[in-house]
Amino acid sequence: MLIETENSRRQALQQLCIGFGGLALSSMLQSRANSASNHDVMQAARIPARAKRVIFLFMHGGPSHIDLFDPKPKLDRDDGKKLPFDGTRVTFADRGNLMRSPWKFRQCGKSGIPMSHLWQHLPGVADDLCMIHSVCETNVAHGGACMKLHTGDEAQLRPSAGSWISYGLGTANENLPTFVTICPTSLHGGVNNFGSAFLPARHAGVALGTPGYPNAAAKDATFEFLSNTRLTREQQRIQLRLLRDLQQSTPAGVKEAEIEARLKSFELAFRMQTAAPEAMDLSQESSATRKLYGLDAPETSNFARQCLLARRLAERNVRFIQVSHANSLPFNNEQWDQHTHLKKGHEINVRQIDKPITGLLTDLKQRGLLEDTLVLWGGEFGRTPTVQVGTAEPGRDHHPEGFTMWMAGGGVKPGFRYGKTDEYGYYAIEDRFTIHDLHATLLHIMGMDHTRLTFHHSGRDYRLTDVHGNVAHRILA
């Protein structure tokens, strides 16, 4: 009985893919017409790039801008009084009177970037930071705000920013994924925060460490299903050669993008068996580097390991690397979400990240990587200048109306402050910087016009910024 070549190729792909584990993604299905059209879109969207890669330091839960980077003298003066203007009508919890910051501020570096005394190490790299004090327009709840920050939409399933960058630019290395997320959490969007949605599955973020809550220890983080205990490397190589031969025997004029994409995923998984362990091997780092990040200190070791892994992935040209700080506190499970115990909670969180982040920026700069690496720091929203009602210890509610994020490297102005909130840190009042503006600026820095980077799906064109977004040209060097 004769078996058609096409059927034999499909059966071989289905039967042999198990040899390459979970990294061999199986849902890369896309029509040839759409593939060609979208390729043209990607090329048309290209503009001169300022950065080659992004490291996103995600502070899950909502760090307080008015306690970290945005001092408000009037908030200190009017502590305990009512907010002198109308606040937003949509809130997450009951809000009381104004509450001053428990910490004093000082100006840091030659540029005079304000930081609270919580920060002991970051002031040393203040002149490398570009502060954005007017981020706004996320959701008031964690789930919607996290989805908006990561995907540009707070309700609908959309591709993540890292996936759009992977789609628009393609890979810059042969042996590692284009988009890696280190120790992601499973809360507030979970895998959808680094998923590819309707983009081809190869653009999805690959987790280094199983998604979970609280973070699994970074020392245990690895790529899932990386090793193959069933087959030797030579047997896997023979499988790949057979699959490639079958693909090349396709009749003239017939090209199947989905089969080609599947083959590439198998080949990447095969190469990663050697490349990924080497990239994750921190024993190659010097004692001076380990000390710089705080790798051997109990309080900083977990986040230090994530930051050091991010640097190692960056120098191996992974396009988008996310590092998430979402460790549980010893007295509650709130990440940066201090509805109560603001002082104790933020003190613990800053001690965990301060030295590792400073070490990362210092290390990138010493290696010449900061020039073409954009580092982005921030959470899904800030905290209110008012105290939350009904808590045992003072805390602050969610606050999406105006908060702070910062960038460094990658063509942004160092030692620069952009935007402003009002005298109490409530509303963004100058150079409002929406999440769509953030994404437009991010794509611009990476060399893509956000208005032209589209993907045709279900009868319409989609883009990361939807029909919104403006590039903040004033922060660009």
C-alpha positions in Angstrom: 0.0 0.0 0.0 1.4 3.3 -1.1 1.5 6.2 1.5 1.6 9.7 0.1 4.7 11.7 0.8 2.7 14.4 2.5 1.0 12.1 4.9 4.3 10.4 5.7 5.9 13.7 6.5 3.1 14.7 8.8 3.2 11.4 10.6 6.9 11.6 11.1 6.6 15.0 12.6 4.0 13.9 15.0 5.8 10.7 16.0 9.3 12.1 16.3 8.6 15.4 18.0 8.4 13.6 21.4 12.1 13.2 21.3 12.7 16.9 21.8 10.6 17.5 24.9 8.3 20.3 25.8 10.5 22.9 24.1 9.3 21.6 20.8 6.3 23.8 20.5 3.5 22.1 18.6 1.0 24.9 17.8 2.9 27.0 15.2 0.2 27.0 12.6 -0.1 29.9 10.2 -1.2 30.2 6.6 1.3 30.9 3.9 -0.5 34.0 2.8 -0.6 35.5 6.2 3.1 34.5 6.8 4.2 36.4 3.7 2.1 39.4 4.5 3.2 39.6 8.1 6.9 39.3 7.0 6.4 42.4 4.8 4.9 44.2 7.8 7.9 43.4 10.0 10.3 44.8 7.4 8.2 47.9 6.9 8.1 48.6 10.6 11.9 48.7 11.0 13.6 52.0 12.0 17.2 52.7 13.3 17.6 50.9 16.7 19.1 52.4 19.9 19.1 49.0 21.7 19.5 45.4 20.8 17.9 43.9 23.9 15.7 44.6 26.9 16.0 43.5 30.5 12.7 44.2 32.3 12.9 44.2 36.1 9.3 43.6 37.1 8.3 44.5 40.6 5.1 42.5 41.1 2.6 44.1 43.4 3.1 47.9 43.0 6.0 49.6 44.6 5.3 53.0 46.2 6.6 55.9 44.1 6.2 58.4 46.9 8.3 56.3 49.2 11.0 55.4 46.7 11.6 58.1 44.0 9.0 60.9 44.1 9.3 63.0 47.3 6.4 65.3 48.2 7.0 68.0 50.8 3.3 68.9 50.9 2.5 65.3 51.8 4.9 65.6 54.7 3.3 68.9 55.8 -0.3 67.7 55.5 0.2 64.3 57.0 -3.2 63.2 58.6 -5.3 65.7 56.6 -7.8 65.0 53.9 -6.8 65.0 50.3 -7.6 68.6 49.2 -9.1 67.6 45.9 -11.3 64.8 44.5 -9.6 61.5 44.1 -10.5 58.8 41.6 -14.0 57.3 42.0 -12.8 53.8 41.3 -10.7 52.4 44.1 -9.5 49.0 45.2 -9.9 49.5 48.9 -11.2 52.2 51.4 -8.9 55.2 51.6 -8.3 57.5 54.5 -6.3 60.7 55.0 -2.9 61.6 53.7 0.1 59.7 55.0 3.6 61.0 54.9 6.5 58.8 53.8 8.3 57.0 56.7 11.6 57.8 54.9 13.6 60.9 54.2 14.8 61.6 50.7 18.1 62.9 49.4 19.4 63.9 45.9 21.8 61.4 44.4 24.6 61.7 41.8 25.6 64.8 39.9 22.1 64.8 38.3 20.4 65.1 41.7 18.0 62.1 41.2 15.8 61.9 44.3 15.8 58.6 46.2 14.6 57.7 49.7 17.1 56.4 52.3 15.7 53.0 51.7 18.2 52.8 48.8 21.7 52.2 49.9 23.4 51.0 46.7 21.3 52.4 43.8 22.4 56.0 44.5 25.8 55.0 43.2 24.4 54.6 39.7 21.8 57.4 39.8 23.4 59.2 36.9 22.7 56.3 34.7 18.9 56.3 35.4 16.2 58.0 33.4 13.3 58.5 35.8 9.7 58.6 34.5 7.5 60.1 37.1 4.2 60.2 35.2 3.3 56.7 34.3 -0.5 56.2 34.4 -3.6 54.5 33.0 -3.2 50.9 34.2 -6.1 49.0 35.9 -6.8 49.5 39.6 -6.6 45.7 40.2 -3.5 43.6 39.9 -4.8 41.2 37.2 -5.9 43.9 34.8 -2.9 46.1 35.5 -0.4 43.3 35.0 -2.0 42.3 31.7 -2.1 45.9 30.6 1.6 46.4 31.5 2.7 43.2 29.8 0.4 43.0 26.8 -1.2 46.4 26.3 -4.7 45.1 27.1 -6.3 44.6 30.5 -9.0 42.2 29.5 -8.4 40.5 26.2 -5.8 37.9 25.5 -3.0 39.6 23.5 0.6 39.0 22.8 3.1 40.2 25.4 5.6 43.0 24.6 8.4 40.5 24.5 6.6 38.4 22.0 6.0 41.5 19.8 9.7 42.3 19.9 10.5 38.7 19.0 8.0 38.8 16.1 9.3 42.1 14.8 13.0 41.5 15.1 13.5 37.8 15.1 16.3 36.0 16.9 19.7 37.4 17.4 21.2 34.1 18.5 21.1 30.5 17.2 21.1 28.5 20.5 18.7 30.2 22.9 15.1 31.5 22.9 14.5 35.1 21.8 12.4 35.8 24.9 13.1 34.4 28.3 11.3 35.1 31.6 13.2 34.3 34.8 11.2 32.9 37.7 7.8 34.3 36.6 4.8 34.2 38.9 1.5 32.5 38.1 -0.7 35.2 39.6 -2.5 38.1 37.9 -2.3 36.9 34.3 0.3 34.2 34.8 1.6 32.7 31.6 -0.6 35.1 29.5 1.8 37.9 30.7 4.6 36.3 28.6 2.5 34.4 26.0 2.3 35.0 22.3 -1.5 34.7 22.0 -2.3 34.8 18.3 1.4 35.4 17.2 3.2 32.2 16.1 4.1 30.2 19.2 7.8 30.5 18.7 7.5 34.1 19.9 6.2 33.2 23.4 8.4 33.7 26.4 10.2 30.6 27.6 10.2 30.3 31.4 13.5 29.8 33.1 12.1 28.3 36.3 8.6 26.9 36.6 5.9 29.7 36.9 4.6 29.7 40.5 3.8 31.7 43.6 5.8 32.6 45.5 8.9 32.5 43.3 10.6 29.1 43.2 14.2 29.6 44.4 16.3 30.9 41.6 19.0 28.4 42.4 16.6 25.7 41.2 15.5 27.5 38.0 16.0 25.7 34.8 14.4 25.3 31.4 11.8 22.6 31.6 12.2 19.4 29.6 15.7 20.4 28.5 17.4 17.0 28.7 16.4 13.9 26.8 17.0 10.7 28.7 15.5 8.5 26.0 17.7 9.3 23.1 21.4 10.0 22.7 22.5 13.2 21.0 23.5 11.2 17.9 20.1 9.6 17.7 18.4 13.1 18.0 20.8 14.4 15.3 19.7 11.6 13.0 16.0 12.4 13.7 16.6 16.1 12.8 18.4 15.1 9.6 15.5 12.8 8.6 13.0 15.5 9.3 15.0 18.0 7.3 15.3 15.6 4.4 11.6 15.0 4.4 10.9 18.8 4.4 13.3 19.3 1.5 11.5 16.6 -0.5 8.4 18.7 -0.6 7.1 19.0 -4.2 8.2 22.1 -6.1 6.1 25.1 -5.3 4.7 23.8 -2.0 6.0 25.5 1.1 4.5 24.9 4.5 5.3 27.6 7.1 4.0 25.6 10.0 6.2 22.6 9.3 9.2 24.7 8.8 8.5 26.5 12.1 8.1 23.2 13.8 11.4 22.0 12.5 13.1 25.1 13.7 11.7 24.6 17.2 13.1 21.0 17.3 16.4 22.3 16.1 16.5 25.0 18.7 15.6 22.5 21.5 18.4 20.3 20.3 21.0 23.1 20.4 19.7 24.4 23.8 20.7 21.1 25.4 24.3 22.3 25.2 23.9 26.1 25.1 21.4 26.6 28.0 23.4 24.8 30.7 26.5 26.8 29.8 24.5 30.1 29.9 23.1 29.2 33.4 26.5 28.0 34.8 27.3 30.8 37.4 30.4 28.9 38.6 32.2 30.6 35.7 31.7 34.0 37.4 34.5 35.5 39.5 34.3 36.1 43.2 34.3 39.8 42.5 31.3 39.5 40.3 29.4 37.4 42.8 30.1 40.0 45.5 29.0 42.8 43.2 25.5 41.3 42.8 25.3 40.0 46.4 25.1 36.5 45.2 26.4 34.9 48.4 24.4 37.0 50.9 21.2 35.3 52.1 19.0 38.3 51.8 20.0 39.2 48.2 21.1 35.8 46.8 17.8 34.9 45.1 17.3 38.1 43.2 21.0 38.4 42.6 21.0 35.1 40.8 18.2 36.2 38.6 20.0 39.5 37.7 23.2 37.7 37.0 21.4 35.2 34.8 19.8 38.1 33.0 23.3 39.6 32.2 24.5 36.2 30.9 21.5 35.9 28.6 22.0 39.5 27.5 25.6 38.9 26.4 24.3 35.8 24.5 21.9 38.1 22.6 18.6 37.0 24.0 16.3 39.9 22.8 13.9 40.2 25.8 14.7 39.1 29.3 12.3 39.5 32.2 13.2 39.2 35.8 10.4 39.2 38.3 10.6 40.1 42.0 7.6 38.5 43.7 9.0 36.9 46.8 6.6 36.4 49.7 7.4 38.5 52.8 7.9 36.5 56.0 4.7 38.0 57.6 2.3 38.0 54.6 2.1 37.2 50.9 1.9 40.6 49.4 5.0 41.0 47.2 5.2 44.9 46.9 1.5 45.1 47.7 1.7 46.8 51.1 -1.9 47.5 51.9 -0.6 47.1 55.5 2.9 47.0 57.0 4.2 49.5 54.4 7.4 50.3 56.3 8.4 46.7 57.1 7.4 45.4 53.7 9.2 48.0 51.6 12.3 47.8 53.7 12.5 44.0 53.1 11.8 44.3 49.4 14.4 47.1 48.8 17.1 45.2 50.7 16.4 42.2 48.5 16.8 44.0 45.2 19.0 47.1 45.8 22.4 45.5 45.6 21.6 43.1 42.8 20.1 45.8 40.5 23.0 48.1 41.2 25.4 45.3 40.4 23.6 44.5 37.2 23.8 48.1 35.9 27.4 48.3 37.0 28.3 45.0 35.4 26.5 45.8 32.1 28.3 49.2 32.0 31.7 47.6 32.7 31.2 45.1 29.9 30.0 47.7 27.4 26.6 46.1 27.3 24.6 49.0 28.8 25.0 51.0 25.6 22.8 48.7 23.7 20.7 47.1 26.5 17.6 48.9 27.7 16.9 48.2 31.4 13.4 48.9 32.5 12.3 48.9 36.2 8.7 49.1 37.6 5.5 47.5 38.7 1.9 47.4 37.5 1.0 50.6 39.5 2.2 52.7 42.4 0.6 53.3 45.9 -1.8 56.0 47.1 -0.6 59.1 49.1 -3.4 58.3 51.5 -3.5 55.6 54.1 -5.6 52.5 53.6 -8.5 52.3 56.1 -8.9 49.4 58.5 -5.4 48.0 58.6 -3.4 47.0 61.7 -0.3 48.7 60.5 -0.3 51.7 58.0 -0.3 50.8 54.3 -1.3 52.2 51.0 -3.9 51.2 48.3 -3.3 50.5 44.6 -2.6 53.6 42.6 -2.6 53.7 38.8 -3.2 57.4 38.3 0.4 58.5 38.5 3.6 56.5 39.5 7.3 56.1 38.7 9.2 53.7 36.5 12.8 54.1 35.3 15.0 53.1 32.4 18.7 52.9 31.9 21.1 52.3 29.0 19.7 51.6 25.5 19.8 55.2 24.2 17.8 56.9 26.9 19.1 60.1 28.6 21.1 59.3 31.8 20.4 61.3 34.9 17.2 62.7 33.5 13.7 63.1 35.0 10.6 63.1 32.8 7.1 63.8 33.8 5.6 64.9 37.1 2.8 64.1 39.5 0.9 66.7 41.5 2.1 68.0 44.9 0.8 64.9 46.7 1.8 62.3 44.2 -1.7 61.5 43.2 -2.3 62.4 39.5 0.2 62.5 36.6 0.0 66.2 35.6 2.9 66.7 33.2 4.1 64.6 30.3 1.6 61.9 31.1 3.1 58.6 30.1 0.5 55.9 29.5 1.2 52.2 29.2 0.6 52.5 25.4 3.2 55.3 25.4 5.6 53.0 27.3 5.2 50.3 24.7 5.5 52.8 21.8 8.7 54.1 23.3 10.0 50.6 24.0 9.5 49.5 20.4 11.0 52.7 19.1 14.2 52.2 21.1 14.4 48.6 19.8 14.1 49.8 16.2 10.4 49.4 15.4 7.6 51.9 14.5 4.7 50.8 16.7 2.2 52.1 14.3 3.4 49.8 11.5 4.2 46.7 13.6 1.0 44.8 13.0 -0.3 41.2 12.8 -3.4 40.3 10.8 -5.6 38.0 12.8 -9.4 37.2 12.7 -10.0 39.7 9.9 -8.2 42.8 11.4 -4.8 44.1 12.1 -3.5 44.1 15.7 -0.6 45.9 17.3 0.9 46.2 20.8 -0.3 49.8 21.2 -3.8 49.2 19.7 -4.8 52.6 18.2 -2.9 54.6 20.9 0.6 55.4 22.0 3.2 58.2 21.5 6.9 57.9 21.6 8.4 60.0 24.5 11.2 61.5 22.3 12.4 63.8 25.1 13.8 60.8 27.1 15.9 59.7 24.2 19.6 60.5 24.2 
